Amino acid sequence: MSDETPAEGQAPQEATAPAEDPRENTLILELKDGKVTIELRPDLAPKHVERIKALARAGFYDGTPFHRVIEGFMAQGGDPTGTGTGGAREQGYPDLPAEFSPPAKARFVRGTCGMARTNNPNSGNSQFFIMFAPAPSLDGQYTIWGRVISGMEAVDKIKRGTGPNGIVQGPDKLIRARVAADEPAA
């Protein structure tokens, strides 16, 4: 009798796949005022989550500015040029198709992480934003790829911009972005 054959009267044991490490879907942002932990949501936006992880792993976000920050609304980053027109296209990353969530499934509330885009819904690339407050007008119109689960106080301290577009002079920078699974276990 082989070790794999169940004893008489016992049900065979199902082979269980190891549970995916939750750290694979956790993004850590290092800001000047502390660490921000983001729970990634591949259930809502699998292509956008894969892009964010690929760019973080490539070091793309390291040192990029929060170029557009509007009090009571959001902080936007992910453009290495700091102009709001740059992205990862130059590095060979094409724009992504929209992965909008119905408002019944996910909403733009404080701490929600969304993908910035142009008027074309299928133009998300590398720029993202973190919400300071709810914005129901964005629900179902922009891709939600994560939510801040700790460190929102560091997000709250990002330097604000001026004017209606919130353009920041001398912006704060995202020091480093990394996927938690790539870091040594604490």
C-alpha positions in Angstrom: 0.0 0.0 0.0 1.5 3.3 -1.0 1.7 6.3 1.2 -0.7 8.2 -1.2 -3.5 5.7 -0.9 -6.0 6.5 1.9 -6.6 3.9 4.5 -9.8 1.9 4.2 -12.8 3.9 5.2 -11.0 7.3 4.9 -11.6 9.9 2.2 -8.7 10.8 0.0 -7.1 14.1 1.0 -7.5 16.9 -1.5 -4.2 18.5 -2.7 -4.4 22.0 -1.5 -2.5 24.7 -3.2 -0.6 26.9 -0.8 -2.5 30.1 -0.1 -1.0 33.1 -2.0 1.2 35.2 0.3 -0.9 38.3 1.1 2.3 40.3 1.0 2.2 39.8 -2.8 -0.8 42.1 -2.9 0.5 44.7 -0.5 2.3 47.8 -1.7 4.5 49.8 0.6 5.1 53.5 -0.2 7.9 55.3 1.6 7.0 59.0 2.0 8.9 61.8 3.8 6.5 61.5 6.7 6.3 57.8 7.0 5.3 54.5 5.5 2.0 53.9 3.7 0.7 50.4 3.3 -1.8 49.7 0.5 -3.9 46.6 0.0 -3.9 45.9 -3.7 -7.2 44.7 -5.2 -6.6 42.3 -8.0 -10.3 41.2 -7.6 -11.3 44.7 -8.9 -8.5 45.5 -11.3 -6.1 42.6 -12.1 -4.3 44.4 -15.0 -3.8 47.6 -13.1 -2.5 45.7 -10.0 -0.1 43.8 -12.1 1.1 47.1 -13.7 1.6 48.8 -10.3 3.5 45.8 -9.0 5.7 45.6 -12.2 6.5 49.3 -12.0 7.2 49.2 -8.3 9.5 46.2 -8.8 11.3 48.0 -11.6 11.9 51.0 -9.3 9.9 53.2 -11.7 8.1 55.1 -8.9 11.1 55.7 -6.8 11.8 59.5 -6.5 8.7 60.5 -8.6 6.8 63.6 -7.5 3.3 64.1 -6.2 2.8 66.7 -8.9 -1.0 67.4 -8.4 -2.4 67.6 -4.9 -5.8 69.1 -4.2 -6.8 69.7 -0.6 -9.9 67.7 0.3 -9.7 65.7 -2.8 -6.6 63.7 -3.7 -2.8 63.4 -4.2 -1.6 62.3 -7.7 1.8 60.9 -8.6 3.4 58.3 -10.8 4.7 60.7 -13.5 8.5 60.8 -13.5 8.4 64.1 -15.5 6.2 65.8 -12.8 4.2 67.5 -15.6 1.1 65.3 -15.5 1.7 64.2 -19.1 4.4 61.5 -18.5 4.1 57.8 -17.8 5.7 54.5 -18.4 4.9 54.4 -22.2 8.5 55.5 -22.9 9.7 52.3 -21.1 7.4 50.1 -23.3 4.3 49.9 -21.0 1.2 50.4 -23.1 -1.9 52.1 -21.7 -4.3 49.8 -19.9 -8.0 49.1 -20.7 -10.4 50.5 -18.0 -11.3 48.2 -15.2 -14.1 50.3 -13.6 -15.9 48.8 -10.6 -19.6 49.3 -10.1 -20.3 51.6 -7.1 -22.0 48.7 -5.4 -18.7 46.9 -5.4 -16.1 49.7 -4.7 -16.3 53.4 -4.2 -13.9 56.3 -4.1 -13.6 57.1 -0.4 -10.8 58.3 1.9 -7.7 56.1 1.2 -8.9 54.7 -2.1 -6.2 54.3 -4.7 -7.2 54.9 -8.3 -5.5 55.1 -11.7 -5.3 58.5 -13.3 -6.2 58.8 -17.0 -7.0 61.3 -19.7 -10.5 61.7 -21.1 -9.9 58.4 -22.8 -11.1 55.7 -20.2 -8.5 53.3 -21.6 -5.5 55.5 -21.0 -4.4 54.5 -17.5 -0.6 53.9 -17.5 1.5 54.7 -14.4 -0.1 57.8 -12.8 -2.2 57.1 -9.8 -4.0 59.0 -7.0 -4.8 58.5 -3.3 -8.1 60.0 -2.1 -8.1 62.4 0.9 -11.9 62.3 1.0 -14.9 60.6 -0.7 -15.6 61.6 -4.3 -18.8 59.9 -5.5 -18.4 61.6 -8.9 -15.4 59.3 -9.6 -17.3 56.1 -8.8 -17.5 53.8 -11.8 -15.5 56.3 -13.9 -11.9 55.5 -12.8 -10.2 52.2 -12.0 -9.8 51.4 -8.3 -6.7 49.2 -7.7 -6.1 49.5 -3.9 -6.8 51.1 -0.6 -4.6 52.5 2.2 -4.7 50.2 5.2 -2.1 52.1 7.3 -0.1 55.3 7.1 -2.9 57.6 5.9 -1.4 60.2 8.2 1.7 60.3 5.9 -0.5 60.8 2.9 -2.3 63.7 4.7 1.1 65.5 5.0 1.9 65.5 1.3 2.5 69.1 0.1 -0.6 70.6 -1.4 -0.7 72.4 -4.8 -2.4 75.6 -5.7 -5.0 76.7 -8.3 -7.9 74.7 -9.6 -5.6 71.9 -10.9 -3.6 71.6 -7.7 -0.2 71.8 -9.4 2.6 71.6 -6.8 5.7 73.8 -6.9 8.6 72.0 -5.2 6.5 68.8 -4.8 7.0 66.0 -2.2 8.3 62.8 -3.7 7.5 59.2 -3.4 10.8 58.0 -1.9 10.4 54.3 -2.7 7.6 51.9 -3.7 7.9 48.2 -3.2 5.8 45.0 -3.1 5.9 43.7 0.5 6.6 40.1 -0.7 9.9 41.3 -2.1 11.1 42.5 1.3 12.6 40.3 4.0 9.9 39.0 6.4 9.8 41.1 9.6 
